[in-house]
Structure formats: C-alpha cells, structure tokens
Amino acid sequence: MPGKTLVTFLLLSLVFAVAARADDEALNPFPKDCGDPTVKPPPQVGNDQPNPATFTYKDLCKVLDKNPKTGKPVESIEELVPNLPAEFRKNFTFMSKSESPHQANGAVSPQNPRTIMFSDDARMVIAFTTDPKKPGFNTLEITEYQDDGSFKVRKVELPGAGSGGKPDYGKPPHQEPKSCAACHGKDARPIWESFNLWPGAYGAQADQIGGDEVETKNYEEFLKTKKNTGVFKYLDWPSGTKYPPYSDGPDNHTLAFGPNARLGMALTALNRKRLMRLMKKSPKYEGLKKYLASVLLRCETPPIDEKSVDAQLKKEQNEKLKKAGLSTTGTQGDLDASRFGLLELTKDDSVAVIKYVQDLLGPDEVDAKEWSLSGRPGSLTFFDGVYDGEDAIRYDFIYEIYKDVRATDPNFKTDDHLRDSFLVGPGLRCKGLPYGEHMNTQLAHDQSCDYLKGKACRPPATCASASAPTAKSCNPGSSGYPGSQPSIDKIDPAQITGKLPKDGLALLGRCTDCHSAPPLNFDNPKTLRAQLQANPALLGKIRAQLDSKKMPQNGTPFTKAESDLLLKSLTDLKNGK
C-alpha cells in the first residue's frame, strides 16, 4: 500500500486548465519544527479530538438576550455581527444561489447573498439572508456540533432594528424546527458540497473568482456596492486578493483565500465523528470492526461492486457540474470534469469500499443515505481536499475505526508492534488550523494487517446476517471465524501426506490466530509445507521465536515440550512424513 501523502487543497488547484500540481516542497504544510509524517512520523500521538467549543449556542443566546454594548436584547443581525467573536467575522463565505428554502422566495441573489459565518473549527456555523425586502430577513440559522458526535440545528428570529422586541427562540424554545429535517436529515448534519466545486457559492470553482465571467461581474458589483454597507461592513475582509475572501487566480491560491475549502475541511473532521457514532449504532459493528479496519487499510480485498458505485458517482458528478453551470458533454464537458469533477472518481475503489461498509452494517440502521454532507440522499461524495493519494477518500473511516479498535483491544496496549502502529502527526494544525491531523496509514497497514486479518470476523455467515454476533462471540476462542483459536478440526488431516501426532495438529492450530497468510500459512498445512520447503531458514526463525517465550502472542506461551513437538511436527511436515 503506497504511503499517504498529506497536502492541502493547494496541491489540487484545478482552475482554468487541467489539474496543475505545484511543487511538493513549496506547498508542504509541515514547518520544519513540526516534522513531516510523510517521511517519518513524529514520535507522539497528536490531538485528534475536536477542540473544545470556545463559543457555544448558549454563549450566542447570552449575546442575543443582552447586547454587551447596550445591555438590551439584540434586534437585528447587523447589530449581532460586530458582537460575535473575531473568528466568525474572519471565516465567511457567500451563496449567490442556495439550496435552502430561501431561494424559492427570492431572498438569495448575487447582490443579496446568503451569508455563512463559522468558527475556526466549524463547531458552530451561522447563516442568514441579507435582503431586507424578503421573508426570512433577520432570521439566524445555526448548526452546532455536540460533544456526543451529533449536530443540532436551530433557528432564531430577531425582531428587527428599532422594534424594541426580543429574540424568538421558537416553540418550544431552542429546539430543532421540524422543517429542518427535510434538508439536514433526521440525524442532522450541515449541508456542504465536497471539494473542489461548490455550486451556488461565490468562489464556486476551487475558491477562485475570475474564471467564470458572470460570477466575476456579479461579485465585482457586490464588492463595489455592498462590501462597506449593512452587515457586510463588520466582516474582517482579508487583504492580498482582488476578490476577498476568495482567491483572484491560481497564482494566489492559499488557504487564507479559501473559505469554501476551509469550511468543508473543518466540517468533514466533525462529520467523521458523527459517522462513527452512526456506525456504532449498528448491532453488527462490534463484531465486524476489525474486519472493517482490515478492509479499509487494504489488508484484504472485499467483494465490492465498483461498477455500480462509479455509475452513481458519474451521475452525481453530472448533477453537480450542471448546477455550477458547467458542461457535462463533449470536449468542454471533458475539460470541466477534469477540472471540477468528483475527485471520488479518481481514487481507485475507495468509495466502493465505503459503500460496502455501509451495506455490511445495514444501510437503514446507520442512516447511510445521510452520511455525505452534500445533501443528496444516498450521496457517496466525501472528499474534503485535505489529503491526496489513494487513501484520500477512505482516510476518515480508517482513522475512526482503527482508533476504536486500538482503544478497545488490549493487545494494542501490551504488544509493542501494535501499540506503535497508530501514529498521528499535527498535519494542518501546524498551520494554526484546528483540524487536519495526519495518521500514518502506511505504518498501521504494515504493523497490524496480519493481526487484523487473524482476528477479524468475516461475512457472510453470522457476522453479516441480521443475527450478527456480539462482540463477545467474536473474541478469540469462539469457533467458526478465521482468527479464532481453532480446534484441531480446523486443520484437515487429508491435506497432509503421512501422519502427524494429534497433539501436533493442535499445536499447529494454535498458530493460525496470527499466521494465516504468507510467509506462514499455519491454517493450511499443504501450503505451509511448500513454504517450509521453499525457505529452509523458516524453521530456524520459528525456533528462535519459540525460545524467546513470546509465542503465541495472544495466548499462553508454549512449554519446551510443546515447542519441541511443534518443531518436530513442522520438520515432519516439511519432509513429507
């Protein structure tokens, strides 16, 4: 499995031409004092948890109930914005078109865009319309991440400037309106498209303005007439670009001018916690999680349906390109797809593997139709632009499931090889961003694949059925699963030329827990014999491991008598006795 390369979305600048990749060294987001996990993982586990909320919904309500400058309730969004923390006023983007209900009543337009403000880590996102003549003006729509891995969606209506009224928190107050579920889902999540095309947003094409003539003209007019008026005058507009807060061209393409990408990266880091919570809802998860980790790390190949998944992704790609006003046919369609098509289609079989995970756990049980942030039911778009390489799409799933396996399997605490297999570097945190940490998936693959394959419960049979095994029934010692401590009946004597002592067969069986793949297939004596004959040094290595009293790793070490019998059995097997 190739190593994982961490890059920012700078490496994926795809505007105005086919994908152009800049020099790796110039764009490497790891300062020297942070180390570079793509070369050598830092010798510590990084902070992989979302930062504690610095400004919560309760804090917002306190400001709304009592403007710290006037001591009175806040009456309008224009009054609220200058009282929000600085991080919200510097993190913002605009929607010139919107999938929200506001588009239908004309409240969203290029000159009166829907405004989205967010904290650095996107734990809170605040959105509102800006046309005072349309319904919904002075209504806040708030999405907040919760520490339990869920999101809450709320609505607050402000009375309007000069009204003397108070904020309306709904009935019952502070609860998610039922109407929100139509867009945000029954297990609420924010709606945001995958990298690097955000139809309806300004900077839709990879956070750059200048490539689309209509968008450029509209945004120039907006900046000229609105930037220094109303609520917009309180935003922290960055300098250094002609079209703040967006990039004005591929030569000026940085995260500082990439609010759409930053929002997507931050939300994805939170959404993966939500997806982990949903996966754990499945009664099959505990029994399957080692197998899922093994599959996601490419330790083994699952029976996936890549063809149908690619067909769905191509359909989604066409829908997304059309919404953005781009072509889907002919030469121009090929060019637009190469620049702004779904990156999910370029990352081998990763999306098909994720779909396979959904199907194993039970799509209905884990709300699979609402995994993606795109808002399309059943969407399979997950790419946020943080990582490149073949693991880019499956990375978030590897990270969460492998971390859970490591936290719940005691062998990852007692075995040095397994314990050291999970290394997390600071990643984008080195650039001051509160997300984008980097797990070395190559290391996890190399040091845990044999163990995961040996321990995993596999479908079909009981593990994937409606009567899936509990975690207990998948522990070593149960029968019927590869990796469980086998009885002597696991080894078919008919595979062996000559006769071995029954006790010798049992000892071979105790080795299959970890050694059921090359270079030692203890689960298949016929294959094992060929391996011993092809590599005479193997017996000496096995002897050394037995003498070290470390075998088997997950059970009581062999006694000297058992070691002698096992070696005699292996010698006889090699010689065909």
N, C-alpha and C positions, 0 to 999 in steps of 0.2 A: 504494500500500500504506500503510495507516494506520500512524502511528508506534507504537512499542512502549511500553507503559506498564508500569513496574515497580511492583508493590505487594506488600506482604506479605500473608499469608493473612488479615490483619485486614480487608482490603477484601472478603473473601469470607465474612464471618461469616454463616452461614446457619441459625442455630439458632432454634427456637421460632416462626419465621414464614418468609415467603418471603424470598429473599435481600435483605439490607439492606446497602447500601453506605454507608460513613461518609464524612465529608468528606475529600477527597483531601489537602488541606493538612495536616490534623491527623495523617493516617496516613502521610504521605510519609516513607519510611525514610532519606532523604538529609539529614543535617545540612547546614547552610549551607556549612561548610568542606569538605564532600565534593563539592559540586556536584550537579547534577541532570541525568543523561543524558537524561531525557525532554524537557528543554528545550534543553540544549546539552551535547554530550558532552565530558567532561573531556579535555584535550589529552594523554592518555597511554594506553598500553595497561595495563590493570590486571593483577593477579596472577590468572591463570585456572587455575593448576595447584593440585591438592590440596596442602594444607600437608604438609610433611614429618612423618612419624609421630613423635609425641613419646613414645608408649608402645606398644611392639610386642608381638607374641606372645612373642618372646624375653625381653622385659622381664617379661612376665607369668610366664613359666616360672621366671625367677630368683626372683621373689617366692614362687612356689609351692614351689620347692625349698628356700628359706631365708627364712622369715618374718624381716623386718628387725628385729622387736622381740624374737623369741625365739631366732633362729638355727637353728630347727628347721623341717622341712617343714610346710607348711600342711595341716591335716587337714580343714577344713570351709570352706564358703562364708562362714559367719558370721565365721570367722577371716580370710578373704581380704578381704572388702569394705572394712574400715577401712584396709587397706594399699594399696588402689587409689588412683590419682591423683584429686584432687578433682573433675576434670571428669567422671569416671564417676559419682561419688556425687551430682552435681547433675543429671545427664542420665539420667532413668529414666522408665519407664512400666510399666504392669501389664496383663497379659492375664487376664481372668476366664474366658475361653474361649480355646482355642488350636487352630490347625490342625495343630499338631505332634503326634507320636505320644503325647505325654504326656497328651493329653486322653482317649485311649482307656483308659488305666489309672487314670483318676481323679485324676491328680496335679495337675490345674489346676482351680481353683474360685474363686468370688468371694472367699472368705475366705483362700484359699491361692493367690494369683495367680502366674502365671509372670512373673518379673521380667526386664526388659530394661534393661540399662545400656549407655551408649555414650559415646564420646569426643565432644568438641565437633563434630568433622568426620565422625564416624561411621566413621572408618577402622577402628575396632575396635568390635564390638558383642558384649557378653557376656550370655547368657541362662541362666536356671536356674529350676527349680521350688522351691517353698518349703514343701511338705507333707512333714514328716519321716516320715510313716507310709506314704508311697507310693514305688513304684520310681522311680529317677532322681534322688532327693534327693542333693544334694552332687555333681551332675554339671554341669560347665560346658560350654556350647555356645558356641563362639567363631567369629565371622565377621570376617575381617581383609582389608582392601583391600591389594593389592600394587601396587608402582610400575609394573608392566607392564600395568596395566589389568584385572587379574583379581582375584577374591576367593578366599580359602581358608577352608574350613570345617573346624573341628577340634573334638574332644571330649576333655575331661579329667575323669576320675573321681577324686574325693577320698575318702580312706579313712573319714572320719567323725571327729568330735571325740573325743579320748581314745583313739584306736585305736593311736597310735604308728606308723601306716603312712605311706606316701609317695604322692604323686600318681601316677595311672596315665595315661600319655600314649597308650595304645593300642599295638597291634601291627600293623605296625611303628609306632614312636612318632612322634607329631607329624604323622601323615598324615591325610588326609580319610577318614573311615569311608565305606565303600561305601554304607551305608544312607542317607547324607545326600543322595545324588543324587536319591532319589525325590522329595524336596521342593525341594531347592535347584537341581536341574538338573545336566546333565553339564558345563556351563560354570557353575560355582557362582555364585550371587548371593544376597544376602539376600532374605528374603520380607517385603514390607511393602505394604499397600494404598495406593492413590492418594488424594490429598486429596479430600474432607474428611470421609470416613467410614471408620472402621477397625473393622469388626465383630470382636467378641471382646475388644477393648481397653477398659479404662476410659477415659472421655473419648472414647468412640467417635464421638459426634456433634460434630465440629468442636472436639475438645479441651475440651468443656464437660460438666460434670455438673450436673444439676438439671432437665433436660428430660425424662429417662426416669425414671419413678417407681421402677421395680425397680432400675435401676442406682444411683440415688441412695441408696436404702435400703441396698443391699449395700455401697456404698462408705462410707457413714457408719458402718456396723457395722465394716468393716475398719479404718477410721481409729481408731475407739474401742478396738478390742481388739488390733490388731496393730502399729500405727504405731510404738510405742515398745518393741517386742519383737524378739528374734531379729535377723536380718539387717537388718530394716527400720529399726532404731534407728540404724544407721550411715549412712543416706541423708541427704542435705542437703535437707531439706524446705523449700521456699520459703514465705515469709510473704506475706500480702496477698491470700490467697484462702481460702475456706472449705474447698475440696477440693483441697489441694495434691497433686501438682504441676499440677493442671488448673485451668481457669477455672471460676468459680462463676456465670457468667452473661455475656450479651452486653455488659454494661457494663464488664466486667473481662476483656476478651478481648485478650491480648497474647501475643507470642512467648514471654515468660518463663513463661507458664502454658500453653504449647502443646507439650509434649514429643512428641506423635504427629506433629505437623506438622514440628517441627524434625528429627526422625529421618528423615522422608520427604524433606525438602528436602536434607539432607546426603547421604543415600543416593543420591538422584537425581543429584546433582552427581558422584558417583563412578561410578554406573552408566553415565552417558553416556560415560565413558572406556572402560568395558568394551564398550559397544555400538560405539564407534569401532573398537576392536580387532577385534570380530567382523566389522564391515563390511569392514575391510581384509583379512580372510581370503579374501574372495571374489575370484576372478581377474578379475571384471568391475569391481571398484571403481575401480581407477586409470583405466580408460578412461571411466568414467561420472561421476566425481566432480564435474566442472564442470557437467555436466547436472543432477546431483542438487542441487548448490548453487543452480543457476538455478531449478529447480522449487521447492525449499524456500523460496527468497526471493521466490517469486511473480513471477519474471521471465517465466515462461511457464506455461501450464496443461497438466498431463499428463492422459492418458486414464485417469482414476480411476473406481472403482466405489463411489461414495459410498453407494449404496442398501444394498448388502450389508454394508458396514462399519457403517453405522448400525444395521442389524438385529442384528449381533453385539454392538455396544455396548449396545443396549437389553436384550439377553439377559443380558449381564454386569451391567448395572445392576440388573435384577430379582434376580439371584442375590445380589448384594451387599446390596440392601435387605432381602431375606428373612433373610440371615444376621444382620443387625443387628436383626431383629425389627420391621422397618418394613413398611408396606403397599406393595403394587405395583398395587392396583386401586382403582377408584372415586375419589371426591373426596379421601379420605385418601391414596390412592396418588399422586395428582397433587401433593398438598401435600408428601408425603415426597420425591417425585422432584425437586420444585423446590428443596427444601432440601438434600437429600443425594444427589441423583442424580449420575451421572457428568458432570463438567464437560467431559469429552471430547465429549459430545453437543452442547455449546453453542458449540464453537469451529470454525465453518464446516466446511471439508473437510480439516482438518489431519490427522486420524487416517487418512483415506483416502489422503492423500499419503504418510504414513509406511508404510502397507501397500503402496503402490505401490513405494516404495523397497525394501522387503523383497523383493517379488516380482522386481524387476529384478535384484537382487544374487543371488538364489537363496535361497529361504527355508531350505532344508536346509543350504546352505553357511554361512550366517550365524546358524544356530540361532535362527531367527525366533520359534519357539514359546516361547523363554525370554528375550525382550527385556524384557518387563514385569517389575516386581518383585512383582506381585500373587500370583504362584504358580500362576495358572490357565494351563494350556497354551494358547499362542496368544493370550493376552490382549493387548488393544490399549489398555490403560489406562496412561497415562504422566504424568498431571498431578500436580505436587507442591505447587502452591499458591503458588509464589514469584511468578509473573508472571500478569498479567491481559492482556486484549487478544487479538486474533485469532492472534497468533504463540505464544501460551502453550504449546500442546502441541508444536509443531514446533521451539520455540526451541533445545532441547538438540541437535537434529540440525543445525540451521542453524549453531550455534556450532561444533561439532566439525568438520563437513565444510568449512565456509567457512575455518576456521582452517587446516585441512590444505591446501586449495587455495592459500591465501595463502602458506603456508610452503614449498610445493614449486614454485610458478610464479614464475620470475624476474621476470616483468613486474610482480608486486606489490612488487618491491623497486626497480625502476627507474622506474616510472610513478607520478608523484605522486598522480594521481587514484585509482589502485587502492591504492596504499600507504596512503593516508589513509582508505580505506573501512572499515577494521577498527579501531573504537574501542571500548574496554571500560572501563566505569566501575566503581567499587568496589561499588555495589549494597548488599546486606545486610552486606558487610564493614564498612560504616560503622557498623553496629550492633554490631560486635565478633564477628560470626559469620563463620566461615572458609569461606563459600560464598555463592552468590547474586550474583556479579558480573554486570554488565549490558552486553551487547553492543548497540550501536545498529544494529538490523537495518534501520531505515529508511535510514540512511546507506549501509549495504552494498548495499541494493537500488538506491538512486539512482545510486551511483557505479560499480557493477560489472555491472549487468544486461546492458548492451549487450555488454560484453566477454565475459561468461559465455555468453551466447547465441551469440556468434560463434565461441567456441572449443569449445563442447560437442559431444561425440559423442552422438548420439541413437539410441535404439531406435525401431523394431525393427531389422531388418537385423543387421549384425555386432555392434553394441555390446551387444545384449541376448541374443544367442544363446549357446549353450554354447561356441562358439568365439569368445568375445568378444575384441576387440582388446586388445593390450597397451598400456601407456601410450605406448610409442614410436609405435605405429601411429595414435595419436590426435593426435600432435603436428602443428602447422601444417606443411603441405607434403604430407600424405597426401591421397589422393583419396577421394571418396565420403562425406564428412561435411560438414554445414554448418559453416562456420567454418574449414575447412582452406584453404590457399592454392589457389584454383581454377585450373584450366587455362582457356583461352579457351572450351573447350567447355561450361563451366559456364553461360555466357550464351547463350541461344538467339537466334540472329540473326533467327529468324522472328518474334520479338516486336517487332522494330524496323521502323518504317516508313522506307524509304530504306536507304542503305548507310553503314556506318562502316568506317574502316580496321581491318584485322585487329589491328594493334598497339593501336588504341584500345579494342577489345574486351578485350584482355589487361589493359590498364590498369584498366578498369572492374572486371575480375575481381579484381585485387589489392586493391580497396577493400572487397570483400564480407566480409573477415575481421572487421571491426568494424561495418560499416554494412549490415546486412541487415534493418533494421527502421526504421519511421518515425523521424525525418523523411526519411531517405535509404535507400531500398532498392536498393543497387547490385547486388543479386543478381537483380533483376527490372527490366530496362530499361523495360518498359511502365509499371510503377508509378513508376519513377524519373522518367520523362518527365512524368507527371501531377504529381508533387511539385515538379519544377522549374518547371513552368508555373504552378502554384498559388502559388508563393513565389519571385518573381524575385530576392529577396535571397540565395537559397541559393548561386548561382554566385559572388557576391562573397565569401561566407563561405568557400567551398571554395578560392577563390583565395588568401585570407588564410592559410588553414591550409597550403596548398602553399608559399607564400612563406616560412612560418616554418620550413620544412625538418623538420617533425615528422610528416609523413605519407608512407607509412603508419606507424602507431605501432609495429607489430610486424615491421617489415622495413626494407629499405634505402630511405631517402628518395628520392622521385622526383627525377630530374635536371630542369633547367629545360626541356629539350626534351620530356621525358615529361610535365611539368606542363602545358606549352603544348598538347601533343597531347590530354591528358586533358580540359582545359578546352574545346578545340575539339570534341572528341567529345561532351561534355556539352551544349555550345551547340547543336550539330547535332541531338542527341537531343531537346533541348527544342523546337527549331524544326521537328521532324519531318522532318529531311533524311535 
